[in-house]
């Protein structure tokens, strides 16, 4: 991962002139370049990551590290002798964990900054999750500390972590609202009508977005427009030129702009990277041939399968007491089998039998026509409502993963009748079957539960983004986000 392009962007955003040569220092310090030669946003293993969120992670890690180290050396050490090198390692472990637990608590979602109650709850959950790690660390650093002293120390750690997390995110929320992290864009329209991104960034919510449209013009007027000279773009602190049709930009002018260190991006490419979903209406028919997520090495395929097996076995073993209690509750709550077996469409369109805990009454589709679940669906049992809320009904699908029908992460498998219906109405719908379906996926953590054709269209946009950019790093992000979805019951029905 190159941090250098982020640093250059930050310096240029503050009005300092950075020569184009700075982008090639050491031969490695360039922003990512795609197949067409266009510099893209910051990417980690193929997945676009907002630079301001990456900066937030780095700052939060440093703040948590300093807080815990000071607490261990000058706080806990007053009661129990602690080796400073051990305190250094312990603080580093907690600091590196801070970003994961903040993500699992939803603190990296820009929308959370607009909801004070949800933000404070996220900070508390993050601190509690870090407290679990802190308890393990204290067990190593101070094994003799027990009872009241141990609880007092943990309470001190909890308050310190809560304060550090809240302070860091409040500072970034204020910076985002005040426009300190904002990047300025210049847009090239095909006509007089504004681009979609201009409309998106014109509303009141735009103050939390890292972008603003500073200049606008048409390609025909570009040659005579003095605002689009390299010097003017740098003086206006323009981060990128966004073109509705990049091919309409004169190659000579485009080369001059890029040499000045200003990115040139197509609107579709920019929105895909910003929203982390594809634009189905502009998806090329041959997009599969250029999907890096489908070109995996044998080593990665083997690692992915090994992880699926180990994670599924671990999930079944750890949750076995919960699974037993759930099975008993289902049996006593309503008549019918404990498990629900249903045909779903898997890899390459091949059907398989999905295993779930039964959450609806027997013969829920007695009329014979498949139905989507609705809000407060009367077919859902009392126990079914609870296990759906916390996704407990999904855990038996780990058996499908062990059998090889599913993966831990991938597009959710749909029923054959729904697949046939949706494929007839939504282009590229069958492309979901290019990878194994999963228990959780990018669409599941990015979009709420869907029960309509339009919802299916939106979820497909996220699913195909995953297929296109699939990597072990993106899988890790999905696993962490799944914790958030389960903890806060997002999208349950």
C-alpha positions in Angstrom: 0.0 0.0 0.0 1.4 3.5 -0.9 0.6 6.2 1.6 2.6 8.7 -0.4 -0.2 9.7 -2.8 -2.5 10.4 0.2 0.1 12.7 1.6 0.6 14.5 -1.7 -3.2 14.9 -2.0 -3.4 16.3 1.6 -0.5 18.8 0.9 -2.1 19.9 -2.4 -5.5 20.3 -0.8 -4.0 22.9 1.5 -2.9 25.0 -1.4 0.8 24.1 -1.7 2.1 23.5 -5.2 3.4 20.0 -5.7 5.3 19.3 -9.0 4.3 16.4 -11.2 7.7 14.9 -10.6 6.7 14.3 -7.0 4.4 11.6 -8.2 7.2 9.4 -9.4 9.7 9.5 -6.5 11.4 6.2 -6.2 9.3 4.7 -9.0 6.7 3.5 -6.5 5.0 6.7 -5.2 2.3 6.9 -7.8 -1.4 6.6 -7.3 -2.9 3.3 -8.6 -3.2 3.2 -12.4 -5.9 1.2 -14.1 -5.7 -0.6 -17.5 -6.5 2.6 -19.4 -3.8 4.5 -17.7 -6.1 6.6 -15.6 -4.9 7.3 -12.0 -7.6 6.1 -9.6 -8.4 6.7 -6.0 -6.5 5.1 -3.2 -6.9 1.4 -3.6 -6.1 -1.5 -1.2 -5.9 -4.8 -3.0 -8.4 -3.7 -5.7 -11.0 -2.2 -3.3 -11.4 1.6 -3.3 -10.9 3.1 0.1 -11.7 6.7 1.0 -8.4 8.4 1.8 -10.0 10.3 4.7 -11.2 7.1 6.3 -7.7 5.6 5.9 -6.3 8.7 7.5 -8.9 8.4 10.3 -7.7 4.8 10.9 -4.1 5.9 11.2 -4.9 8.8 13.6 -7.1 6.6 15.7 -4.4 4.0 15.9 -1.9 6.5 17.1 -4.2 8.1 19.6 -5.2 4.7 21.1 -1.6 3.6 21.2 -0.5 6.7 23.1 -3.5 6.5 25.5 -3.0 2.9 26.4 0.8 3.1 26.6 0.6 6.1 29.0 -2.1 4.3 31.0 0.0 1.2 31.3 3.2 2.8 32.2 2.0 5.7 34.4 -1.3 4.3 35.7 -1.3 0.5 36.1 2.5 0.4 36.8 2.0 2.3 40.0 0.2 -0.7 41.5 1.8 -3.6 39.5 5.4 -3.5 38.0 5.1 -3.6 34.2 8.0 -4.0 31.8 8.0 -1.1 29.3 8.7 -3.2 26.3 5.7 -5.4 27.2 3.6 -2.3 27.7 4.7 -1.1 24.2 3.7 -4.4 22.5 0.4 -4.5 24.4 -0.4 -0.9 23.5 0.4 -1.7 19.8 -1.9 -4.7 19.8 -4.8 -2.6 21.3 -4.1 0.2 18.9 -4.1 -2.0 15.8 -7.4 -3.6 17.0 -9.0 -0.2 17.4 -9.7 0.3 13.7 -11.3 -3.2 13.4 -13.6 -2.7 16.4 -14.5 0.9 15.3 -15.4 -0.5 11.9 -17.4 -3.3 13.6 -19.2 -0.6 15.6 -20.1 1.4 12.4 -17.9 4.4 13.3 -16.4 4.5 9.8 -19.7 5.1 8.2 -20.0 8.9 7.4 -23.8 8.8 8.1 -23.1 8.0 11.8 -21.7 11.5 12.3 -25.3 12.8 11.8 -26.8 10.7 14.6 -25.5 11.6 18.0 -27.1 8.7 19.9 -25.9 6.1 17.4 -22.5 7.6 17.4 -22.2 7.5 21.2 -23.5 3.9 21.2 -20.9 3.0 18.6 -18.1 4.5 20.7 -19.3 2.5 23.7 -19.5 -0.7 21.8 -16.0 -0.1 20.3 -14.6 0.5 23.8 -16.3 -2.7 25.1 -14.9 -4.8 22.3 -11.5 -3.4 22.9 -12.0 -4.1 26.6 -12.1 -7.8 25.8 -8.7 -7.6 24.2 -7.5 -5.4 27.1 -8.6 -8.1 29.6 -6.5 -10.7 27.8 -3.5 -8.3 27.7 -3.9 -7.6 31.4 -3.9 -11.3 32.1 -0.5 -11.4 30.6 0.9 -8.2 32.0 -0.5 -8.4 35.5 -1.6 -12.1 36.2 -1.6 -11.5 39.9 -4.0 -8.6 39.8 -7.5 -10.0 40.6 -10.8 -9.0 42.3 -11.5 -5.3 42.9 -8.2 -4.1 41.6 -8.6 -5.9 38.3 -12.1 -4.5 37.8 -10.9 -1.0 38.7 -8.1 -1.3 36.2 -10.5 -2.5 33.5 -12.9 0.4 34.2 -10.0 2.8 33.8 -9.0 1.2 30.5 -12.7 1.3 29.3 -13.0 5.0 30.1 -9.7 5.8 28.4 -10.6 3.8 25.3 -14.1 5.4 25.1 -12.6 8.9 25.5 -9.9 8.3 22.9 -12.3 6.8 20.3 -14.9 9.5 20.8 -12.4 12.4 20.7 -10.8 11.1 17.5 -14.1 10.6 15.6 -15.6 13.9 16.9 -12.6 15.7 15.6 -12.9 14.1 12.2 -16.6 14.7 12.1 -16.0 18.4 12.8 -13.3 18.5 10.2 -15.6 16.8 7.6 -18.4 19.2 8.4 -16.1 22.2 8.2 -14.8 21.1 4.8 -11.2 20.7 6.0 -11.0 17.2 4.4 -12.8 18.2 1.2 -11.4 17.7 -2.3 -12.4 19.9 -5.1 -13.5 18.6 -8.5 -13.7 20.0 -12.0 -16.4 18.4 -14.2 -16.8 18.1 -18.0 -20.3 17.6 -19.1 -21.5 16.3 -22.5 -24.1 19.1 -22.6 -25.6 21.8 -20.3 -27.2 19.2 -18.0 -25.3 18.6 -14.7 -23.7 15.2 -14.2 -25.2 12.8 -11.7 -22.4 13.4 -9.2 -23.2 17.2 -9.4 -26.7 16.5 -8.3 -25.5 14.1 -5.6 -23.1 16.7 -4.2 -25.6 19.6 -4.3 -27.8 18.6 -1.3 -27.5 19.4 2.4 -25.8 16.0 3.0 -22.9 17.0 0.8 -21.2 18.8 3.7 -20.2 15.4 5.1 -18.9 14.2 1.7 -15.2 14.7 0.9 -15.8 16.2 -2.5 -17.3 19.4 -3.9 -17.7 20.6 -7.6 -15.6 23.7 -8.0 -15.5 24.1 -11.8 -17.7 23.0 -14.7 -17.4 23.2 -18.5 -18.0 21.3 -21.7 -15.3 19.6 -23.7 -16.0 21.9 -26.6 -15.2 24.9 -24.5 -12.3 23.3 -22.7 -9.6 24.5 -25.1 -10.6 28.2 -24.5 -11.4 27.9 -20.8 -8.5 29.4 -18.8 -9.7 27.7 -15.6 -8.6 24.3 -17.0 -5.0 25.1 -17.6 -2.6 23.1 -15.4 -1.6 26.3 -13.5 -5.2 27.3 -12.8 -6.2 23.8 -11.7 -3.4 23.7 -9.2 -4.2 27.2 -8.0 -7.8 26.2 -7.5 -6.6 23.1 -5.6 -8.5 20.8 -8.0 -8.0 17.1 -7.0 -9.5 15.5 -10.2 -11.2 16.3 -13.5 -14.4 14.2 -13.9 -15.6 13.7 -17.4 -19.0 12.4 -18.5 -17.3 10.9 -21.5 -13.5 10.7 -21.0 -13.1 10.0 -24.7 -14.4 13.5 -25.5 -11.5 15.0 -23.7 -8.7 16.0 -26.3 -5.8 13.6 -25.7 -3.2 16.4 -25.7 -5.1 18.4 -23.0 -5.7 15.3 -21.0 -2.0 14.5 -21.0 -1.1 18.0 -19.9 -3.6 17.9 -17.0 -2.3 14.5 -15.8 1.3 15.6 -16.0 0.3 18.5 -13.7 -0.7 15.9 -11.1 -4.5 16.2 -11.5 -6.4 13.0 -12.0 -8.8 12.5 -14.9 -11.6 10.1 -14.2 -14.8 9.0 -15.9 -18.0 9.7 -14.0 -18.9 6.0 -13.9 -15.5 5.1 -12.6 -15.5 7.9 -10.0 -19.0 6.9 -8.7 -18.1 3.2 -8.6 -15.1 4.0 -6.4 -17.0 6.4 -4.2 -20.1 4.3 -3.7 -18.5 0.8 -3.9 -21.1 -0.5 -6.3 -21.3 -0.8 -10.1 -23.6 1.2 -12.4 -25.7 -1.5 -14.0 -27.0 0.8 -16.7 -23.4 1.5 -17.9 -21.8 -1.9 -17.3 -20.0 -3.1 -20.4 -21.2 -6.4 -21.9 -17.6 -7.8 -21.7 -16.9 -6.6 -18.1 -16.2 -10.1 -16.9 -13.1 -10.3 -19.0 -11.7 -7.3 -17.1 -12.8 -8.3 -13.6 -9.7 -8.7 -11.5 -11.7 -10.4 -8.8 -12.2 -13.5 -11.1 -8.5 -13.9 -11.9 -7.4 -15.6 -8.7 -4.2 -17.7 -8.3 -4.4 -21.3 -7.1 -2.8 -20.2 -3.9 -5.6 -17.7 -3.1 -8.2 -20.2 -4.1 -6.7 -22.7 -1.7 -6.4 -20.2 1.1 -10.0 -19.1 0.6 -11.2 -22.7 0.8 -9.1 -23.5 3.8 -10.4 -20.4 5.5 -14.0 -21.3 4.7 -13.5 -24.8 6.2 -11.8 -23.6 9.4 -14.1 -20.7 9.9 -17.2 -22.8 9.4 -16.0 -25.5 11.8 -15.1 -22.9 14.4 -18.5 -21.2 14.0 -20.3 -24.5 14.5 -18.2 -25.5 17.5 -18.4 -22.1 19.3 -22.1 -21.6 18.7 -23.0 -25.3 19.5 -24.7 -24.4 22.8 -26.7 -21.6 21.1 -27.6 -24.0 18.3 -28.9 -26.6 20.8 -31.0 -24.0 22.7 -32.4 -22.6 19.4 -33.4 -26.1 18.2 -35.2 -26.8 21.5 -37.0 -23.4 21.3 -38.1 -23.9 17.7 -39.5 -27.4 18.6 -41.5 -26.0 21.6 -42.7 -22.9 19.9 -44.4 -24.4 16.8 -45.1 -27.6 15.1 -42.8 -28.7 12.3 -39.1 -29.6 11.8 -36.2 -27.7 13.3 -34.4 -27.1 10.1 -35.7 -25.7 6.9 -34.4 -27.1 3.6 -34.8 -25.0 0.5 -33.5 -25.1 -3.1 -31.2 -22.3 -4.0 -29.0 -21.3 -7.0 -25.3 -21.7 -6.5 -22.1 -21.4 -8.5 -22.7 -21.5 -12.3 -26.5 -21.6 -11.8 -26.3 -25.1 -10.2 -29.0 -25.6 -7.6 -28.3 -26.9 -4.1 -30.2 -27.5 -0.9 -29.8 -24.7 1.7 -30.0 -25.5 5.4 -31.4 -23.0 7.8 -33.3 -23.0 11.1 -37.0 -22.8 10.5 -38.2 -19.3 11.3 -41.7 -19.5 9.7 -44.8 -21.6 10.2 -45.0 -24.9 8.3 -46.5 -24.5 4.8 -45.7 -20.7 4.8 -46.2 -20.8 1.0 -49.2 -23.1 0.9 -50.4 -21.3 -2.2 -47.4 -22.5 -4.0 -46.1 -19.1 -5.1 -42.7 -18.0 -3.6 -43.0 -14.8 -1.6 -40.4 -12.4 -0.2 -40.5 -11.8 3.5 -42.2 -8.6 4.5 -42.0 -6.3 7.6 -43.9 -8.0 10.4 -44.6 -11.0 8.3 -47.4 -13.0 10.0 -45.7 -16.2 8.8 -42.7 -15.7 11.1 -43.0 -17.5 14.4 -42.1 -15.9 17.8 -38.8 -17.7 18.0 -38.3 -17.1 14.3 -38.5 -13.3 14.9 -35.7 -13.5 17.5 -33.4 -15.7 15.5 -33.9 -13.6 12.4 -33.1 -10.5 14.3 -29.7 -11.8 15.4 -29.1 -13.9 12.2 -29.0 -17.1 14.2 -31.2 -18.8 11.6 -28.3 -18.4 9.1 -25.6 -20.3 11.2 -26.6 -23.8 9.9 -25.5 -22.7 6.4 -22.0 -23.4 7.7 -22.8 -27.0 6.8 -23.3 -25.9 3.2 -19.9 -24.2 3.3 -18.3 -27.4 4.5 -20.0 -29.3 1.7 -18.6 -26.8 -0.8 -22.0 -25.5 -2.0 -21.3 -22.1 -0.5 -18.5 -19.9 0.7 -18.4 -17.9 3.9 -18.5 -14.7 1.8 -20.3 -14.1 -1.5 -23.6 -13.0 -3.0 -26.6 -14.4 -1.1 -28.1 -17.5 -2.9 -31.5 -16.9 -4.2 -34.4 -19.3 -5.0 -34.7 -20.6 -8.6 -38.1 -18.9 -9.1 -36.8 -15.6 -8.0 -33.6 -15.9 -10.1 -35.7 -16.6 -13.2 -38.0 -13.7 -12.5 -35.2 -11.2 -11.7 -32.9 -12.3 -14.5 -35.8 -11.5 -17.0 -36.0 -7.9 -15.6 -32.5 -7.0 -14.5 -29.5 -7.2 -16.9 -26.4 -9.1 -15.7 -28.4 -10.7 -12.9 -27.1 -14.2 -13.7 -23.5 -12.8 -13.4 -23.9 -13.3 -9.6 -23.3 -17.0 -10.1 -19.8 -16.4 -11.3 -18.6 -17.0 -7.7 -20.0 -19.2 -4.9 -22.8 -17.7 -2.9 -22.0 -16.8 0.7 -23.5 -16.6 4.2 -22.7 -12.9 4.2 -21.6 -10.6 1.4 -20.9 -7.0 0.3 -24.6 -6.4 -0.6 -25.7 -7.7 2.8 -23.5 -5.3 4.8 -24.0 -2.3 2.4 -27.7 -2.4 1.7 -30.7 -3.3 3.9 -33.0 -6.3 3.4 -34.6 -6.2 0.0 -38.1 -7.4 -0.9 -38.7 -6.0 -4.4 -37.3 -6.0 -7.8 -35.8 -2.5 -7.3 -34.1 -3.7 -4.1 -32.7 -6.7 -6.0 -31.3 -4.4 -8.6 -29.5 -2.3 -6.0 -28.1 -5.4 -4.2 -26.9 -6.7 -7.6 -24.9 -3.5 -8.0 -23.1 -4.3 -4.8 -22.8 -8.0 -5.6 -21.2 -7.3 -9.0 -18.8 -4.8 -7.4 -17.7 -7.7 -5.1 -17.3 -10.1 -8.0 -15.3 -7.5 -9.9 -13.0 -6.6 -7.0 -13.0 -9.7 -4.9 -10.0 -10.1 -2.7 -9.0 -11.5 0.8 -8.8 -7.9 2.0 -12.4 -7.1 0.9 -13.5 -10.4 2.5 -12.0 -9.2 5.8 -13.9 -5.9 5.5 -17.1 -7.8 5.0 -16.5 -10.0 8.0 -15.9 -7.0 10.2 -19.0 -5.2 8.8 -21.1 -8.3 9.4 -20.3 -7.9 13.1 -21.8 -4.4 12.9 -24.9 -5.7 11.1 -25.5 -8.4 13.7 -24.8 -6.2 16.7 -27.1 -3.4 15.6 -29.7 -5.6 13.8 -29.4 -3.7 10.5 -31.8 -4.8 7.8 -33.3 -7.7 9.7 -36.8 -8.8 8.8 
